[in-house]
Amino acid sequence: MKKTGRIQTIDRTVTILNCFSEYQPERKLSEIAEEVGLNKSTAHGILNTLKYHGLINQDAESHKYRLGLRLMELGSRAANSLNVIHIAGPKIREICNEVEETVHLGTLNGKEMVYIDKIESWQSMRIASSVGARLPAYCSGMGKTLMAFLNHEDLMKAIPSVFKPFTPNTIVNMEDLLEELETIRKNGYAIDNEEYSVGLKCVAAPIFNHEGKVEYSISVSGPTVRMSDGKMEKIVLLVKDACSDISEKIGYMGDHKGVRS
């Protein structure tokens, strides 16, 4: 790794991807190697790796390379993320104003959930978080919500090999986690009852896309001392209604609980 923190191989990979344009959608190995300043062997190795991951395709007859369909999928995900942030923004602000607690929008990345937007409570005692922050999925309301609607294969990838007990309430085995996820699917929302942090409670619900998949979730988090049973019930209704509305706006036609494939 260079002092800048950049990795040379990744720099080279990005440079190769940037060789392709609207005017030059297909390139020969020799052209690519010359443009990026690499020997053919190195360029060929990077291209083969990109082919393996579907980021580059190669014509069987001309042997020319072109961008792969996998890039379209990734680009679509990025566009959808921006679209969801734009659509969800007014809703999470509305919830924050109503309950005076911090509201997050998040997604799943591997075994972690990631905050992609937030409206912070203005109260002096509030959750400390930031956009881009990550938490283990199995012990957060949002993470459990996102896991609950995964298909079996993806769920197994999201479950950690070791369950770290962050608090006395943390789920620490697969049997209990799977039971919890089943309850979340039935109810259409998740509760984090001080599972990641003592003194913090959270309510989360799923957002379904046009394919009926859950890629995003909204959560409300607040100090346990303020999250009474009555307030939690109110938050559940507000969050589920908001997620239903957002789901409809991005093309979901189902019943807002979804079907696990």
Stockholm file with secondary structure:
# STOCKHOLM 1.0

chainA/1-261         MKKTGRIQTIDRTVTILNCFSEYQPERKLSEIAEEVGLNKSTAHGILNTLKYHGLINQDAESHKYRLGLRLMELGSRAANSLNVIHIAGPKIREICNEVEETVHLGTLNGKEMVYIDKIESWQSMRIASSVGARLPAYCSGMGKTLMAFLNHEDLMKAIPSVFKPFTPNTIVNMEDLLEELETIRKNGYAIDNEEYSVGLKCVAAPIFNHEGKVEYSISVSGPTVRMSDGKMEKIVLLVKDACSDISEKIGYMGDHKGVRS
#=GR chainA/1-261 SS CCTTSCCHHHHHHHHHHTTCCSSCCEECHHHHHHHHTCCHHHHHHHHHHHHHTTSEEECTTTCCEEECHHHHHHHHHHHHHHHHHHHHHHHHHHHHHHHCSEEEEEEEETTEEEEEEEECCCSSSCCCCCTTCEEEGGGSHHHHHHHHTSCHHHHHHHSCSSCCCSSTTSCCSHHHHHHHHHHHHHHTCEEEESSSSTTEEEEEEEEECTTSCEEEEEEEEEETTTCCHHHHHHHHHHHHHHHHHHHHHTTCCSCSSCCCC
#=GC SS_cons         CCTTSCCHHHHHHHHHHTTCCSSCCEECHHHHHHHHTCCHHHHHHHHHHHHHTTSEEECTTTCCEEECHHHHHHHHHHHHHHHHHHHHHHHHHHHHHHHCSEEEEEEEETTEEEEEEEECCCSSSCCCCCTTCEEEGGGSHHHHHHHHTSCHHHHHHHSCSSCCCSSTTSCCSHHHHHHHHHHHHHHTCEEEESSSSTTEEEEEEEEECTTSCEEEEEEEEEETTTCCHHHHHHHHHHHHHHHHHHHHHTTCCSCSSCCCC
//
